Amino acid sequence: ISFYNHNYSNPKNLVTIGSISSKLVKEKTNSQLLTPIPVTVNKLILSDYSTIIAISGTVPHEASGYSGGLKIFFPGISGPEVIDLFHWSAVLVGIPDIIGTVDNNARDIINEGSKLIFDNLKCDVFTFNMVSTEADCAVIPNGFYVDKGYEGFIRAYRVAAALSSKVHIKYIDRPLEQVVQVIPERFDEIWTAAKGSYKLQKPGVMAKGGEVILYGPHISCFHSNKKIDAELREVGYHCKDRVCSILGSEKKISRNSASHLINAAGPGTFDPKTKKEELSFKLTLATGIPGEVCKSVGLNYRDPKTIKKSDFLSLGRLWIEEGGKYLYMLDKRKDGR
């Protein structure tokens, strides 16, 4: 048995086997992206194997609805241009319309790219699609779904996502004014800690003008990669329209970095004439990143020492351990809808 790391940024490891048409991309992004997406993959996947087994887990995901399934191929083993364009196409659709949905426009792009990959594979391909939860430092298996071939991956993903919706989503009965997401130490940069924002962006979860606080005194950077960290600092955290405006006239950063900035900041509006931006909620860092740095990138700051659990237990407030772990949704069943 050999183990290979997918070095996505090394062109020698990659091969382009086709592209997703600009027509489909335009349709799935509501005419916001007009370019084809190349289907570039690690060329090892095209070798002469007897069998390929793809092992994946399924949880709610900001760019694909749920993780797992065909996502392991596209953009899972793709090149940097594909990763950039895929995440950009997903951010143009928006987290509120994607996360926690089985079928969505971003997933359609995943399926289309994966179909081209499967057309070039030389052997049977099986999916081992898992759903699990954690408790007391132990992983608890909830479901394990095995199927074969392109259609089999979709079937297994659908069943896994249905189970994930039962074990990875928490329901609330009213919008939240203030939330603290306690970020685990394994998430040591805002790039990953921002899941604490993503998981609160379903419609109605945050009250308009509410506040999401990412609490992680151990975090001292936006990204551990200095180049990406510099890109994030250069543009700052803003809504989609403002980031697009900045990219169009001032700055040039990767679309992957731009996607993170938009996803973390959340929905909002921007008037290009007045330069006024209004975000749906405030994003505040209570981390090791200094206040002046937070302000320079458009984020709010709280001294981590001032954050106390007892202050966030009243009505309209929520203290979340294991921040970013669960997707939150407004329980519309409460009023009979």
Sequence and secondary structure as in RCSB ss.txt:
>XXXX:A:sequence
ISFYNHNYSNPKNLVTIGSISSKLVKEKTNSQLLTPIPVTVNKLILSDYSTIIAISGTVPHEASGYSGGLKIFFP
GISGPEVIDLFHWSAVLVGIPDIIGTVDNNARDIINEGSKLIFDNLKCDVFTFNMVSTEADCAVIPNGFYVDKGY
EGFIRAYRVAAALSSKVHIKYIDRPLEQVVQVIPERFDEIWTAAKGSYKLQKPGVMAKGGEVILYGPHISCFHSN
KKIDAELREVGYHCKDRVCSILGSEKKISRNSASHLINAAGPGTFDPKTKKEELSFKLTLATGIPGEVCKSVGLN
YRDPKTIKKSDFLSLGRLWIEEGGKYLYMLDKRKDGR
>XXXX:A:secstr
       TT GGGEEEEEEE HHHHHHHTTTS  S EEEEEEGGGGS  SEEEEEEE  EETTTEES GGGGTTT
TTB HHHHHHHHHHHHHH HHHHTT SS HHHHHHHHHHHHHHHH  SEEEEEEEEEEEETTEEEEEEEEEEEHH
HHHHHHHHHHHHHHHHHSEEEESS EEEEEEE  TT  SHHHHTHHHHTT STTSEEEEEEEEEEETT   S SS
HHHHHHHHHH S  HHHHHHHHHHT    HHHHHHHHHHH SEEEETTTTEEEESEEEEEEESS HHHHHHTT E
E  GGG  GGGG STTEEEESSTTSSEEEE GGGGT 
